[in-house]
Amino acid sequence: MRVVCPQCGAPIEALTESRFYRCPYCTSSFLVQGGRELPEFVIRHRRDDRHAWSALKTWLEIRRVMDPLERDAVDFIQFPFWYDSSGTGGRVLVPAREHPFSEVSSVTLPAGDLVYLDEKEEYAEPLVSLSEAATGIPPGSGEPAWNLLYLPLYFLRYRVGECAYTAIVSGADGRVFSAETPEPSAVSLSSRHLAMMAGFALLLVVEGVLIRNALFRTLAFLVTTGCLYPVFLLLLKREAVS
């Protein structure tokens, strides 16, 4: 029997007596069951709000946003998407419900196992029809293979300073989708901090010249760095806050 991986679209030769498969290309696991015209899949995820806020904080720090983050609200939704798993149309992922978060249209397929949605499980029904979702999507080189895919998403509302922002965090891989990003925090170095940096570098150079024994020189570097570097970071942080 020949099946198609819903994660990467690769064709797989599978045993007919098995209904559980692992793709040899993307290593995703998925179930295959017949009798349904439109397959429905879900990426399993247990809700953890702290995980979502931590992912957002890390994402902001990478963008040098160091100002305090004030949490306003968080919603967790297994959000439905129409997903073309054939790969012929560029692996299209289209929201199957309208949402006030504009970022939902930029969500991409995360890494994770796609599990067949059991008939007993209840998830939100799509409010955007497949025909509506497919409108305006350029046709691919072959026949699309549409699925209904539920992705675990956190919808976050937060504030930085006086401004309010929204962001979506993927529960599957912690990826952040945001239409707007707070301005990077301004960090300036005072003249005394520049002098401290120069003095610290000069002290290391002097120690390297005067101490000929390699072991003692290494120990001196470690002691100097261990004592002075934390003090410099503390003063730098205080300067940035003030």
Secondary structure, 3 states (H helix, E strand, C coil): CEEECCCCCCEEECCCCCCEEECCCCCCEEECCCCCCCCEEECCCCCCHHHHHHHHHHHHHHCCCCCCEEEEEEEEEEEEEEEECCCCCCCCEEECCCCCCHHHHHCCCCCCCCEECCCCCCCCCCCCCHHHHHCCCCCCCCCCCEEEEEEEEEEEEEEECCEEEEEEEECCCCCEECCCCCCCCCCCCCHHHHHHHHHHHHHHHHHHHHCCCHHHHHHHHHHHHHHHHHHHHHHHHHHHHC
